[in-house]
């Protein structure tokens, strides 16, 4: 989530029905007015994730599931190898 020094102010417009629904939901859960920003940020993050996932699935939809799994395994191993190398290397002294 955002930290106080790492935020951007948005001005958004929503329908009255959406405003009432969200504020009612937050109130039912005992959340305060300031929690609206947290709620919106989480909702936006989920929406971006869902759209990215959907686009990725579409991009690989013509690939055989076995070939796709091979690509995933290869990429996973490459990242693990890189991470192990980073963790195994002692930190370089500062000049």
TORBANU-167381 format. One line per 10 residues: for each residue x, y, z of N, C-alpha, C, O. Coordinates in Angstrom, 3 decimals, padded with zeros to 6 digits. Example, Ala and Ser with C-alpha at 12.3 -4.5 7.8 and 13.67 -1.06 7.14 Angstrom:
BEGIN
013.190/-005.690/007.800/012.300/-004.500/007.800/013.200/-003.300/007.800/014.236/-003.319/008.465 ~ 012.850/-002.250/007.080/013.670/-001.060/007.140/012.900/000.030/007.870/013.409/001.138/008.039
***
This chain:
BEGIN
000.827/-001.185/000.000/000.000/000.000/000.000/000.872/001.250/000.000/002.081/001.178/000.217 ~ 000.259/002.361/-000.239/000.981/003.618/-000.314/001.370/004.105/001.077/000.668/003.877/002.062 ~ 002.490/004.768/001.119/002.917/005.405/002.354/002.583/006.882/002.245/002.394/007.388/001.138 ~ 002.505/007.590/003.373/002.117/008.997/003.311/002.968/009.843/002.364/002.462/010.796/001.772 ~ 004.238/009.513/002.212/005.089/010.305/001.335/005.131/009.759/-000.087/005.880/010.265/-000.922 ~ 004.342/008.740/-000.366/004.354/008.107/-001.678/002.927/007.980/-002.216/002.501/006.898/-002.619 ~ 002.208/009.076/-002.217/000.809/009.049/-002.664/000.574/010.087/-003.752/001.330/011.045/-003.912 ~ -000.499/009.858/-004.488/-000.967/010.797/-005.499/-002.437/011.034/-005.243/-003.189/010.097/-004.973 ~ -002.841/012.265/-005.328/-004.243/012.597/-005.092/-005.029/012.462/-006.390/-004.627/012.983/-007.430 ~ -006.145/011.762/-006.316/-007.050/011.599/-007.455/-008.353/012.324/-007.154/-008.765/012.442/-006.001
-008.981/012.798/-008.194/-010.343/013.289/-008.102/-011.159/012.393/-009.018/-010.925/012.344/-010.226 ~ -012.113/011.689/-008.440/-012.917/010.761/-009.233/-014.391/011.081/-009.057/-014.811/011.664/-008.057 ~ -015.157/010.686/-010.051/-016.605/010.834/-009.975/-017.218/009.448/-010.079/-016.845/008.659/-010.947 ~ -018.154/009.159/-009.197/-018.899/007.907/-009.240/-020.373/008.240/-009.095/-020.745/009.329/-008.659 ~ -021.197/007.285/-009.468/-022.639/007.509/-009.339/-023.003/007.583/-007.853/-022.277/007.085/-006.993 ~ -024.121/008.204/-007.579/-024.610/008.314/-006.199/-024.840/006.918/-005.615/-024.537/006.673/-004.448 ~ -025.379/005.997/-006.437/-025.632/004.634/-005.975/-024.329/003.939/-005.554/-024.289/003.255/-004.532 ~ -023.268/004.120/-006.347/-021.976/003.520/-006.008/-021.432/004.129/-004.724/-020.914/003.413/-003.867 ~ -021.543/005.422/-004.590/-021.077/006.112/-003.385/-021.787/005.568/-002.143/-021.146/005.268/-001.136 ~ -023.076/005.448/-002.220/-023.851/004.956/-001.075/-023.490/003.504/-000.769/-023.324/003.132/000.393
-023.369/002.685/-001.818/-023.049/001.272/-001.619/-021.686/001.104/-000.951/-021.550/000.327/-000.006 ~ -020.679/001.825/-001.435/-019.331/001.697/-000.871/-019.290/002.231/000.547/-018.739/001.579/001.435 ~ -019.856/003.391/000.775/-019.829/003.966/002.127/-020.623/003.103/003.117/-020.241/002.981/004.280 ~ -021.708/002.516/002.659/-022.486/001.617/003.521/-021.674/000.376/003.871/-021.657/-000.063/005.020 ~ -021.007/-000.178/002.878/-020.163/-001.353/003.106/-019.056/-001.023/004.116/-018.823/-001.784/005.056 ~ -018.387/000.094/003.921/-017.321/000.487/004.846/-017.870/000.710/006.253/-017.247/000.312/007.237 ~ -019.020/001.338/006.344/-019.628/001.598/007.653/-020.018/000.291/008.345/-019.823/000.151/009.552 ~ -020.563/-000.659/007.597/-020.940/-001.952/008.175/-019.745/-002.688/008.744/-019.865/-003.447/009.706 ~ -018.614/-002.461/008.151/-017.388/-003.132/008.598/-016.626/-002.308/009.628/-015.527/-002.679/010.039 ~ -017.209/-001.193/010.040/-016.592/-000.373/011.068/-015.424/000.457/010.572/-014.611/000.926/011.368
-015.337/000.638/009.283/-014.232/001.421/008.737/-014.590/002.899/008.730/-015.761/003.276/008.681 ~ -013.570/003.711/008.781/-013.757/005.163/008.847/-013.687/005.781/007.453/-013.382/005.107/006.469 ~ -013.974/007.070/007.396/-013.989/007.792/006.137/-012.641/007.687/005.405/-012.615/007.531/004.185 ~ -011.537/007.771/006.131/-010.214/007.693/005.522/-009.913/006.349/004.899/-009.010/006.238/004.070 ~ -010.660/005.320/005.289/-010.438/003.988/004.740/-010.942/003.858/003.306/-010.670/002.861/002.639 ~ -011.668/004.851/002.839/-012.156/004.833/001.459/-010.980/004.790/000.484/-011.028/004.065/-000.509 ~ -009.941/005.550/000.755/-008.769/005.548/-000.124/-008.131/004.169/-000.180/-007.757/003.703/-001.255 ~ -008.004/003.520/000.956/-007.423/002.175/001.003/-008.292/001.194/000.214/-007.781/000.348/-000.519 ~ -009.604/001.317/000.374/-010.540/000.455/-000.327/-010.406/000.630/-001.842/-010.357/-000.352/-002.583 ~ -010.346/001.878/-002.292/-010.232/002.167/-003.723/-008.906/001.644/-004.263/-008.866/001.042/-005.336
-007.812/001.873/-003.519/-006.513/001.403/-003.993/-006.489/-000.115/-004.135/-005.961/-000.640/-005.116 ~ -007.049/-000.811/-003.174/-007.086/-002.274/-003.249/-007.950/-002.729/-004.430/-007.583/-003.662/-005.144 ~ -009.082/-002.079/-004.632/-009.963/-002.437/-005.748/-009.270/-002.202/-007.089/-009.392/-003.020/-008.001 ~ -008.551/-001.101/-007.214/-007.846/-000.796/-008.458/-006.733/-001.813/-008.695/-006.546/-002.284/-009.817 ~ -005.989/-002.153/-007.630/-004.919/-003.146/-007.778/-005.475/-004.482/-008.268/-004.898/-005.112/-009.155 ~ -006.610/-004.916/-007.683/-007.222/-006.174/-008.105/-007.677/-006.094/-009.557/-007.509/-007.051/-010.313 ~ -008.241/-004.985/-009.945/-008.736/-004.831/-011.323/-007.576/-004.861/-012.311/-007.670/-005.502/-013.358 ~ -006.488/-004.177/-011.989/-005.301/-004.196/-012.856/-004.764/-005.621/-012.956/-004.414/-006.078/-014.044 ~ -004.698/-006.321/-011.829/-004.227/-007.709/-011.823/-005.120/-008.588/-012.703/-004.618/-009.371/-013.510 ~ -006.433/-008.461/-012.549/-007.368/-009.271/-013.337/-007.213/-009.002/-014.831/-007.220/-009.935/-015.634
-007.073/-007.736/-015.205/-006.919/-007.413/-016.624/-005.587/-007.927/-017.168/-005.529/-008.433/-018.289 ~ -004.525/-007.802/-016.387/-003.218/-008.311/-016.812/-003.275/-009.823/-016.992/-002.751/-010.363/-017.966 ~ -003.911/-010.491/-016.051/-004.055/-011.944/-016.132/-004.857/-012.345/-017.369/-004.489/-013.283/-018.076 ~ -005.927/-011.647/-017.619/-006.765/-011.930/-018.786/-005.990/-011.725/-020.088/-006.084/-012.543/-021.003 ~ -005.226/-010.636/-020.171/-004.431/-010.366/-021.364/-003.346/-011.432/-021.550/-003.074/-011.858/-022.672 ~ -002.735/-011.854/-020.452/-001.694/-012.872/-020.519/-002.274/-014.200/-020.977/-001.688/-014.883/-021.817 ~ -003.419/-014.565/-020.428/-004.077/-015.810/-020.850/-004.397/-015.771/-022.342/-004.198/-016.756/-023.052 ~ -004.888/-014.640/-022.807/-005.230/-014.511/-024.225/-003.981/-014.620/-025.097/-004.020/-015.225/-026.169 ~ -002.886/-014.041/-024.642/-001.647/-014.059/-025.420/-001.077/-015.471/-025.558/-000.416/-015.781/-026.549 ~ -001.333/-016.324/-024.566/-000.800/-017.682/-024.588/-001.868/-018.738/-024.874/-001.612/-019.930/-024.709
-003.043/-018.321/-025.293/-004.149/-019.256/-025.478/-003.899/-020.275/-026.582/-004.467/-021.367/-026.553 ~ -003.057/-019.933/-027.558/-002.803/-020.861/-028.665/-001.661/-021.827/-028.359/-001.328/-022.679/-029.183 ~ -001.066/-021.696/-027.182/000.072/-022.536/-026.816/-000.413/-023.810/-026.125/-001.309/-023.776/-025.281 ~ 000.190/-024.913/-026.496/-000.101/-026.202/-025.869/000.172/-026.092/-024.366/001.198/-025.535/-023.976 ~ -000.725/-026.612/-023.508/-000.524/-026.501/-022.051/000.829/-027.032/-021.576/001.430/-026.477/-020.656 ~ 001.297/-028.089/-022.196/002.594/-028.650/-021.808/003.735/-027.690/-022.160/004.668/-027.513/-021.377 ~ 003.653/-027.078/-023.333/004.673/-026.111/-023.752/004.641/-024.879/-022.853/005.686/-024.328/-022.505 ~ 003.439/-024.452/-022.482/003.307/-023.319/-021.574/003.922/-023.639/-020.217/004.621/-022.809/-019.637 ~ 003.662/-024.837/-019.714/004.243/-025.237/-018.427/005.760/-025.276/-018.515/006.445/-024.898/-017.565 ~ 006.295/-025.732/-019.650/007.745/-025.742/-019.841/008.316/-024.326/-019.788/009.358/-024.094/-019.174
007.627/-023.376/-020.435/008.066/-021.977/-020.390/008.045/-021.435/-018.959/008.974/-020.749/-018.530 ~ 006.982/-021.749/-018.234/006.852/-021.288/-016.843/007.960/-021.890/-015.989/008.583/-021.193/-015.188 ~ 008.204/-023.193/-016.164/009.256/-023.860/-015.395/010.627/-023.258/-015.699/011.435/-023.041/-014.796 ~ 010.874/-022.993/-016.968/012.160/-022.413/-017.373/012.346/-021.019/-016.766/013.415/-020.703/-016.242 ~ 011.313/-020.198/-016.839/011.402/-018.849/-016.280/011.559/-018.888/-014.763/012.322/-018.109/-014.192 ~ 010.839/-019.791/-014.120/010.932/-019.923/-012.666/012.338/-020.327/-012.244/012.895/-019.773/-011.296 ~ 012.905/-021.289/-012.949/014.256/-021.749/-012.626/015.279/-020.640/-012.847/016.217/-020.496/-012.062 ~ 015.107/-019.863/-013.903/016.033/-018.759/-014.177/015.990/-017.722/-013.054/017.030/-017.226/-012.622 ~ 014.806/-017.403/-012.592/014.670/-016.431/-011.498/015.254/-016.990/-010.211/015.942/-016.279/-009.479 ~ 014.987/-018.246/-009.933/015.546/-018.874/-008.727/017.074/-018.891/-008.776/017.735/-018.613/-007.776
017.626/-019.217/-009.938/019.073/-019.247/-010.091/019.659/-017.845/-009.846/020.646/-017.692/-009.126 ~ 019.046/-016.847/-010.446/019.507/-015.459/-010.266/019.411/-015.041/-008.802/020.311/-014.388/-008.274 ~ 018.337/-015.415/-008.165/018.139/-015.067/-006.753/019.191/-015.751/-005.880/019.749/-015.135/-004.972 ~ 019.459/-017.035/-006.161/020.482/-017.755/-005.401/021.844/-017.090/-005.573/022.602/-016.950/-004.612 ~ 022.147/-016.682/-006.797/023.425/-016.016/-007.058/023.524/-014.716/-006.275/024.574/-014.405/-005.712 ~ 022.450/-013.968/-006.238/022.429/-012.704/-005.511/022.620/-012.941/-004.021/023.379/-012.226/-003.368 ~ 021.941/-013.935/-003.489/022.052/-014.226/-002.056/023.416/-014.797/-001.686/023.898/-014.584/-000.573 ~ 024.045/-015.529/-002.622/025.331/-016.155/-002.345/026.488/-015.159/-002.448/027.546/-015.370/-001.855 ~ 026.288/-014.083/-003.194/027.361/-013.103/-003.375/027.443/-012.195/-002.150/026.441/-011.612/-001.736 ~ 028.647/-012.077/-001.568/028.777/-011.189/-000.415/028.596/-009.734/-000.876/028.928/-009.396/-002.012
028.077/-008.891/-000.003/027.897/-007.497/-000.384/029.250/-006.841/-000.657/030.238/-007.104/000.028 ~ 029.266/-005.993/-001.662/030.509/-005.302/-002.028/030.716/-004.125/-001.069/029.773/-003.396/-000.761 ~ 031.960/-003.944/-000.597/032.210/-002.819/000.316/032.017/-001.490/-000.420/032.330/-001.357/-001.603 ~ 031.498/-000.530/000.313/031.287/000.790/-000.271/032.612/001.523/-000.347/033.468/001.386/000.526 ~ 032.765/002.306/-001.412/034.020/003.050/-001.595/034.028/004.332/-000.826/035.010/005.073/-000.872
***
